[in-house]
């Protein structure tokens, strides 16, 4: 379904797992989200790209848990205070100027939306088509994780649009009603 939107989605394969002759079940093997011309097609961000056009893109980041240690991302100043995690390059590969650039860009987008939610200024920050595709799929899939975990985004360089692109879709284990919110179904 995700592929039908025209957006990249990680490839998957069904795998039957047998260990020492014991059938352990059916699993889904999913490729890792990474920068590649056939995956997330963004420019490579190198450590020397600390100003100008070079610093403006080549980022993959996510909203996720803050459990990977200090310096792996930042917490939004806006409620509900999502934690943004650096994915590629990872936190150890990014230089401070790049971390600051991405954090400032995302925070400025959040600030703009917080201060004037009835505006169309979101067009200045996000790729609207990717946003529509991502959130329609999230709603259709009943993908509850996407509201606070496993929510991927990437940012192109300014000469290639420079906006936040939503996706790829990821971590659908709690989608399609596969979560009961701790409620008794009776």
C-alpha positions as CSV (number, residue, x, y, z in Angstrom):
1,X,0.0,0.0,0.0
2,X,2.8,2.4,0.9
3,X,4.5,1.8,-2.5
4,X,1.2,2.7,-4.3
5,X,1.7,6.3,-3.0
6,X,4.8,6.6,-5.1
7,X,6.9,7.0,-2.0
8,X,9.8,4.7,-1.1
9,X,9.0,1.9,1.4
10,X,11.5,-0.5,2.8
11,X,11.4,-3.9,1.0
12,X,10.2,-6.9,3.0
13,X,10.3,-10.6,2.7
14,X,8.4,-13.3,4.6
15,X,10.7,-15.8,6.3
16,X,10.0,-19.0,8.0
17,X,12.5,-19.4,10.8
18,X,13.8,-22.9,11.7
19,X,16.5,-23.2,14.3
20,X,18.1,-26.6,15.0
21,X,15.2,-28.3,13.2
22,X,12.5,-26.5,15.2
23,X,10.0,-24.3,13.5
24,X,10.0,-20.9,15.2
25,X,7.4,-19.1,13.2
26,X,6.9,-16.8,10.3
27,X,8.7,-13.4,10.4
28,X,9.0,-10.4,8.2
29,X,12.5,-9.4,7.3
30,X,12.7,-5.7,6.5
31,X,15.5,-3.7,5.0
32,X,17.0,-0.9,7.1
33,X,16.1,2.7,6.2
34,X,19.2,4.3,4.8
35,X,20.4,6.8,2.3
36,X,20.8,5.3,-1.1
37,X,19.7,6.2,-4.6
38,X,17.2,3.3,-4.4
39,X,16.0,4.0,-0.9
40,X,16.0,7.5,0.7
41,X,17.4,9.4,-2.2
42,X,19.1,12.3,-0.6
43,X,22.6,13.7,-0.9
44,X,25.3,12.4,1.4
45,X,26.0,14.8,4.3
46,X,29.8,14.8,4.9
47,X,31.5,16.1,8.1
48,X,33.0,19.0,6.3
49,X,29.5,20.4,5.2
50,X,29.2,22.9,8.0
51,X,27.9,26.0,6.1
52,X,26.3,27.1,2.9
53,X,24.3,24.7,0.7
54,X,26.1,21.6,2.0
55,X,24.7,21.8,5.5
56,X,21.1,22.2,4.4
57,X,20.3,18.6,3.6
58,X,21.2,14.9,3.6
59,X,19.5,14.2,7.0
60,X,17.4,11.2,8.0
61,X,15.8,11.6,11.4
62,X,12.9,10.2,13.3
63,X,10.5,10.8,16.2
64,X,11.3,8.0,18.6
65,X,12.2,7.1,22.2
66,X,15.0,8.9,23.9
67,X,16.8,5.7,24.9
68,X,19.9,5.7,22.8
69,X,22.0,7.8,25.1
70,X,23.0,11.5,25.3
71,X,23.6,13.5,22.1
72,X,21.6,11.2,19.9
73,X,18.9,13.8,19.2
74,X,16.9,16.5,20.9
75,X,13.6,17.1,22.6
76,X,11.1,19.5,21.0
77,X,10.2,22.5,23.2
78,X,6.6,22.1,22.1
79,X,4.0,19.8,23.6
80,X,3.8,16.8,23.5
81,X,7.6,17.3,23.4
82,X,8.6,14.6,20.8
83,X,12.2,13.4,20.8
84,X,13.9,13.7,17.4
85,X,16.7,11.2,16.8
86,X,19.5,11.5,14.3
87,X,19.4,8.5,12.0
88,X,21.7,9.1,9.1
89,X,24.2,10.3,9.5
90,X,24.0,9.0,13.0
91,X,24.7,11.2,16.0
92,X,28.4,10.2,16.1
93,X,28.9,11.2,12.5
94,X,27.2,14.6,12.6
95,X,29.3,17.6,13.6
96,X,27.8,20.1,16.1
97,X,27.0,22.6,13.3
98,X,24.9,20.0,11.5
99,X,23.0,19.0,14.6
100,X,22.3,22.6,15.4
101,X,21.1,23.3,11.8
102,X,18.7,20.4,11.7
103,X,17.4,21.1,15.2
104,X,16.9,24.8,14.4
105,X,15.1,24.0,11.2
106,X,12.7,21.6,12.8
107,X,12.1,23.9,15.8
108,X,11.4,26.9,13.5
109,X,8.8,24.8,11.7
110,X,7.2,23.8,15.0
111,X,7.4,27.4,16.3
112,X,5.7,28.7,13.1
113,X,2.9,26.1,13.4
114,X,2.5,26.8,17.2
115,X,2.3,30.6,16.7
116,X,0.0,30.6,13.6
117,X,-1.6,27.2,13.1
118,X,-4.2,28.6,10.6
119,X,-1.6,29.6,8.1
120,X,-0.2,27.9,5.0
121,X,3.4,28.7,6.1
122,X,3.9,24.9,6.6
123,X,4.5,24.9,2.8
124,X,7.9,26.7,3.5
125,X,9.1,23.7,5.7
126,X,7.5,20.5,4.5
127,X,6.9,18.5,1.3
128,X,3.1,18.6,1.4
129,X,2.5,15.7,-0.9
130,X,4.7,13.4,1.3
131,X,2.9,14.7,4.4
132,X,-0.5,13.8,2.8
133,X,0.7,10.4,1.7
134,X,2.2,9.6,5.1
135,X,-0.7,10.6,7.2
136,X,-3.4,9.1,5.0
137,X,-1.5,5.8,5.2
138,X,-1.1,6.3,9.0
139,X,-4.9,6.7,9.4
140,X,-5.9,3.9,7.0
141,X,-3.4,1.5,8.7
142,X,-4.5,2.7,12.2
143,X,-0.8,3.0,12.8
144,X,-0.7,4.3,16.4
145,X,3.1,4.3,16.6
146,X,3.4,7.1,14.1
147,X,2.1,9.6,16.5
148,X,5.1,9.3,18.8
149,X,7.5,6.5,17.8
150,X,9.1,5.1,14.7
151,X,8.1,8.2,12.6
152,X,10.8,8.8,10.0
153,X,11.5,12.0,8.0
154,X,14.3,13.2,5.8
155,X,15.5,16.6,4.6
156,X,16.9,17.3,1.2
157,X,19.4,20.1,0.5
158,X,18.0,23.5,-0.3
159,X,18.9,23.2,-4.0
160,X,16.7,20.0,-4.1
161,X,13.6,21.4,-2.4
162,X,15.1,21.7,1.1
163,X,12.0,20.7,2.9
164,X,11.1,18.0,5.4
165,X,9.9,14.9,3.6
166,X,7.7,12.5,5.6
167,X,8.6,8.8,5.5
168,X,9.3,6.2,4.7
169,X,6.6,4.3,6.5
170,X,8.1,2.1,9.2
171,X,7.4,-0.2,12.1
172,X,3.8,-1.3,11.4
173,X,3.7,-4.0,14.1
174,X,1.0,-2.1,16.0
175,X,-1.0,-1.1,12.9
176,X,-4.3,-2.5,11.6
177,X,-5.8,-2.6,15.1
178,X,-3.0,-4.8,16.5
179,X,-3.1,-2.9,19.8
180,X,-5.8,-2.7,22.4
181,X,-4.8,0.4,24.3
182,X,-4.9,-1.7,27.5
183,X,-8.7,-2.1,27.1
184,X,-10.7,-5.2,27.6
185,X,-12.4,-5.9,24.2
186,X,-15.6,-7.0,26.0
